[in-house]
Amino acid sequence: MIIIRTPAEMRDWSLAARATGSTIGFVPTMGALHEGHASLLRAAAAQNDKAVASIFVNPTQFAPNEDFAAYPRTFDADRAMCEEAGIGVIYAPDANALYPEGYATYVNVEKVSAGLCGASRPIFFRGVATVVAKLFNTVLPHRAYFGQKDAQQCAVIRRMTRDLDFGVEIVEMPTVREADGLAMSSRNRYLTPEERQQALAISRGLFKARAMMEGGERDSLVLVNAVRNEMDALNIDYVELVDANTIEPLARATGRVLLAAAAWVGKARLIDNIQYEVPEQ
């Protein structure tokens, strides 16, 4: 296992790997890894000659009132999971290495970042797009792996990668869930046992709405209300039905849709979604 700490060293390693004809698979993470991350790590290792994971809690995607300082940092456990999954290199830079004094350049991906999480966390996707762009420029991957639980993030990264000609294949992997349906998240560790039970209302509502779409329901308001009714006891941030590619709100389910929800459960803000391809009539 190689641990790399600086952008220059990471780029040198990647250029050397590419010079031999090796393909590089990349999994960007903020650490606090769980089985959802492990599925991405294993895929990157299996589908490429070399596999790299980054572990970096990115300060530019956190607002001042958010949980940057409290975000779990578990590097030793993360390193063990990466090694077990077949990752050969961990890129774990210091914040000062990525954002030196006087840093002033950011990536804004318009439209797809405006709604859902972008509405309640206005700097979030600017920070995500910026750090992923910097990581792509340093790791130089052929493929990068993301989980569908962060569906809007995937849409932002897809658009940025296309618009800025990164030439990186974006591979989206299915959401990994606990046996009871709760979407795996690093923030789940914030939950008390009682709050964890309450959090199941999110996936329960989404699964109910998916069954309704499978049964022919297409009205956005009906589907959203079905989810909201299940989540009634939670502090709901949003529940919305949107186009899965553009993240634009839909009045009716058509094409590939994303039904997404976010809510506060205790001190944890949890997100989840389902995607559904509406059959053509």
N, C-alpha and C positions, 0 to 999 in steps of 0.2 A: 504494500500500500504506500503510495507516494502522497505526501501532503505538500501542497504548493500554496504559498502565502502572498505572492505579488503578481500583478498583471504581466510584467515582463517575463517572469519565469514561466507563467502559464502559457503565454503566447509562444515562447521558445519551445516548450514541450509539444504544443499542438502542431507547430510548423514542422518539427522533426518527425512527428507521427505521420502527418500528411505527406511528407517527402518520401516515406517508405510505401505510400499507397494505402495506408490504413484508414479506415473510416472511423469517425469519432461520434459516439452517442453521448448525449449530455442531459443530465437531470438537474435543473436549478432548484434549490430548496433553501428554506430558512432554518433547517435543522429541526429538532424535536421530531424525529422521523417515526413513522408508524407503518403499518402494513400497506396503507395506500401508497406511501412513498416507495416501499419495497417493491411493489408491482412495477413501478416505473423504472427503478434501478435494475431489476432483473431483465426487463425488456431491453433497456439500453445495452446491458452487457451481452445479451443473447443476439441482438440484431446488428452489432457493430464489432469491429476489430478491437477498438479501445473504448472504454467507458469512463466518463468523468461525471462526478457530482459536485455541485457547489454547495457550501454551507455558509450562509451569510444572512444575518438578520438585517434587512435593508432599511435604514432609518428614513429614507425619503418617501416611503409609502405609509408612514405612520403620522397622523396628526398629533399635535401636542397633548391632546387629552386621551390618546389611545395607549395601548399596552406595550409600547416598545421596550421599556425598561423591564417589565414583568414577563415578556415573552420567553417561554422556556428555552434554555440553552443547555443541551445535553450532548456535547461533542463526543465524549468517549463512547457513549452508547450509539450515537449516529455513525461513528467510524466503524464500529463493529458490524452494524447492519449493512453498511456500504460494502465492507469486505466480504461478508457472507453472500451478498447479492451478486458479486463479481465485478464490482467497481475497482478500477485500478488506480484512479487518481481522485483525491478530494482537493478541490480548490476552495480555500478558506481564507479569503483576504481580510485584512483589517479595514475598517470603515475609512480611515484616512488614506488608504491606498486607492480606494475607488472614488472617494470624494475629497480630494486634497483641498487645502485652504484656498478660498476664492472660487470654488467650483460653481459654475453658473449655467450649465447646459442641460436641458431636460427634453424628453421626448413626449409630445402630446399626441395621442391617437384620438381624433375627433369622432363624434357620433356614437360609435360602439361603446365608448367609455362614459357616455353621458348619463344613462339611466341606471336602474338597479343599484348596485353598490356604489357606482359613481355619483349618484345623487346624494347619498348620505355620507360618503367618504370622498370629497371632491379632489383631494390630492393623491388618492390611492393609486389610480391607474397611471398617472404621470410618473410616480415613483416606480411602479412595476415595469412600465415600458422602458424607462431610463436604465434601470439596473439590468434588465434582460438584454437590452441593446449592448450595454457595456460587456456583459458576460459573453454574448455571441461574438463580439469583436475580439475577445481575449481567448476564449476556449476554441473558437473556430470549428464548431461542430458541423457534422453532416446532418444529423438528426437531433431534435430536442424533444423531450418527453414531458407532457403535462397531464394532470388529472381532470376529468370532466366535472368533478365537483366544483371546480373553479371555472365554470363554463364561460362567464363573461371575460375572465382573464384570458382564456383560450382564444376567444374572439378578438380581443385586443392584440394578443401576440401574433395571431394569424395575419391580421390586417397590417400590423407594423412590419412583419417579416416580408410580406408581399410588397408593401409600398416602398420600403427602403432597400429592397433587392438584397436581402441577406443571403438568399440561396440556401436556407436551412429548411429541411423538411420538419414540419411540426406534427408530432405524433400524439394524438389524444387517447388516453387510456380510460376505461370505465371507472366510475366511482366505486371505491371499495367500502363496504359497509360492515358494521358489526352484525352478529347473528340476529339481533333484534331490529335491524334496519337503520340504526343510527349511522350517518355518514362519518367515516373516520376523519378526524381533524386534530391538529396539534392542540387546539384550544379546548378539546373535550376534557383535558386533564384539569381544567379550571372547575369542572362541574362537581358538585356534591352528589352523593347517590340519589337524593331526592330530585335534584335538578336534572340529572341524567335521564330519569324516568320522564320528567316533564318534556325534555328535549325530543323525545320520540314522537311528539305531536307533529313535528315538522315533516319527517319522512312519512308518517301515517297519512297526513293530509295530501302529500304529493302522490303517494301510491293510490289513494282514493280517486284523485283527479285523473290519474293515468287510466285507471279502470273505467272511468266515465268516458274518456276519449276513446278507449277501445270499444266502448258500447255505443259510440256515435255522437256523444256530446261535443259540440264545437263552440258554443258561446263562451267567450272569455270571462264574462262576469260570473256565470254559473260555475265555471271551473275554479276561478280565483276564490269565490266565496266558499266553495267546498273546502279548500285548503285553509282559509281563514277560520272557518268554523271549528276545524280540528285544533287550530293553534290559538284559540280564543283566550286561553289562560296565560299565553306568553306575551312579552312585549315585542310586538311585531314591528319590524322595520319596513318590509315590503313583501308583497306577494304579487307577482305579475306574470302574464303570459306574453312572450315576445318571440319575434323571429329569431331562430337560433344563430343565424349568421350576422344579421344587422343589429340585433338587440332592440329593434323598434317594436313598440307595443302593438298588439293585435286585438282587433275586436272579435275575431273568430279564428279558431285554430285552422291553419292551412299550411301545407308544406312541412318543413322541419321546424318544430316549435320547441321552445324552452319555457318550462314552467318553473320559475325560480322563487325562492323564499329566503328571507333573512329575519332573524329574531334574536333578541337578548334573552338569555337564560342565565339568571344570576349575573355574574360579571363577564360571561362569555357571549360574544356575538357569533352566532352560528349561521352558516349558509348551507343550502342544499338545493338540488334541482332535479328534475327529470327532463329528458328529451324524448320527443315522440315524432315520428314521421307519419303525418296524416295520409292515409291512403287516397289515391286519386279516385274520383268518382267515375 
